[in-house]
Amino acid sequence: MKPYKVILPDKVQKSIRSVPDNHLFQIHKKLSSLSENPRPFGSIKLAGSENHYRIRAGVYRIIYSIEDDILVVEVIKIDHRSSIYK
């Protein structure tokens, strides 16, 4: 199976800069694993959406969409679990 391309828009890259260094490793590890398996164990499909998922990275959450027909995973938002859904 061909790997998916993981896309991080500018606003997501900017939000990653505000993440404390001790959490960055977990986030980068999860993001890189999405290219091989965009629906890993622990990923949850978000209600009310056709292709949006969330995955945990410590106390942070990564919300992303999957486009299976073009093999793309686009990260929508990365934020602390207390403020991700606001």
Contacts in CASP RR format, 6 or more apart in sequence:
PFRMAT RR
TARGET T0000
AUTHOR 0000-0000-0000
METHOD contacts of the structure
MODEL  1
MKPYKVILPDKVQKSIRSVPDNHLFQIHKKLSSLSENPRPFGSIKLAGSE
NHYRIRAGVYRIIYSIEDDILVVEVIKIDHRSSIYK
2 71 0 8 1.000
3 35 0 8 1.000
3 36 0 8 1.000
3 71 0 8 1.000
4 34 0 8 1.000
4 35 0 8 1.000
4 36 0 8 1.000
4 38 0 8 1.000
4 66 0 8 1.000
4 71 0 8 1.000
4 72 0 8 1.000
4 73 0 8 1.000
5 35 0 8 1.000
5 71 0 8 1.000
5 72 0 8 1.000
5 73 0 8 1.000
6 31 0 8 1.000
6 32 0 8 1.000
6 34 0 8 1.000
6 35 0 8 1.000
6 73 0 8 1.000
6 74 0 8 1.000
6 75 0 8 1.000
7 72 0 8 1.000
7 73 0 8 1.000
7 74 0 8 1.000
7 75 0 8 1.000
8 16 0 8 1.000
8 31 0 8 1.000
8 75 0 8 1.000
9 74 0 8 1.000
9 75 0 8 1.000
12 75 0 8 1.000
12 76 0 8 1.000
12 77 0 8 1.000
12 78 0 8 1.000
15 77 0 8 1.000
15 78 0 8 1.000
15 79 0 8 1.000
16 24 0 8 1.000
16 27 0 8 1.000
16 78 0 8 1.000
19 27 0 8 1.000
19 60 0 8 1.000
19 78 0 8 1.000
23 57 0 8 1.000
23 58 0 8 1.000
23 59 0 8 1.000
23 60 0 8 1.000
26 57 0 8 1.000
26 58 0 8 1.000
26 60 0 8 1.000
27 57 0 8 1.000
27 60 0 8 1.000
27 62 0 8 1.000
27 78 0 8 1.000
29 57 0 8 1.000
30 55 0 8 1.000
30 57 0 8 1.000
30 62 0 8 1.000
31 62 0 8 1.000
31 75 0 8 1.000
33 40 0 8 1.000
34 40 0 8 1.000
34 55 0 8 1.000
34 64 0 8 1.000
34 73 0 8 1.000
35 73 0 8 1.000
38 53 0 8 1.000
38 64 0 8 1.000
38 66 0 8 1.000
38 73 0 8 1.000
39 53 0 8 1.000
39 66 0 8 1.000
40 55 0 8 1.000
42 55 0 8 1.000
42 56 0 8 1.000
43 53 0 8 1.000
43 54 0 8 1.000
43 55 0 8 1.000
44 53 0 8 1.000
44 54 0 8 1.000
44 55 0 8 1.000
45 52 0 8 1.000
45 53 0 8 1.000
46 52 0 8 1.000
46 53 0 8 1.000
46 54 0 8 1.000
46 63 0 8 1.000
49 65 0 8 1.000
51 65 0 8 1.000
51 66 0 8 1.000
51 67 0 8 1.000
52 63 0 8 1.000
52 64 0 8 1.000
52 65 0 8 1.000
52 76 0 8 1.000
53 63 0 8 1.000
53 64 0 8 1.000
53 65 0 8 1.000
53 66 0 8 1.000
54 61 0 8 1.000
54 62 0 8 1.000
54 63 0 8 1.000
54 64 0 8 1.000
54 84 0 8 1.000
55 61 0 8 1.000
55 62 0 8 1.000
55 64 0 8 1.000
56 62 0 8 1.000
56 81 0 8 1.000
57 78 0 8 1.000
59 80 0 8 1.000
59 81 0 8 1.000
60 78 0 8 1.000
60 79 0 8 1.000
60 80 0 8 1.000
60 81 0 8 1.000
60 84 0 8 1.000
61 77 0 8 1.000
61 78 0 8 1.000
61 79 0 8 1.000
61 80 0 8 1.000
61 81 0 8 1.000
61 84 0 8 1.000
62 75 0 8 1.000
62 77 0 8 1.000
62 78 0 8 1.000
63 75 0 8 1.000
63 76 0 8 1.000
63 77 0 8 1.000
63 78 0 8 1.000
63 84 0 8 1.000
64 73 0 8 1.000
64 74 0 8 1.000
64 75 0 8 1.000
64 76 0 8 1.000
65 73 0 8 1.000
65 74 0 8 1.000
65 76 0 8 1.000
66 72 0 8 1.000
66 73 0 8 1.000
67 73 0 8 1.000
67 74 0 8 1.000
77 84 0 8 1.000
END
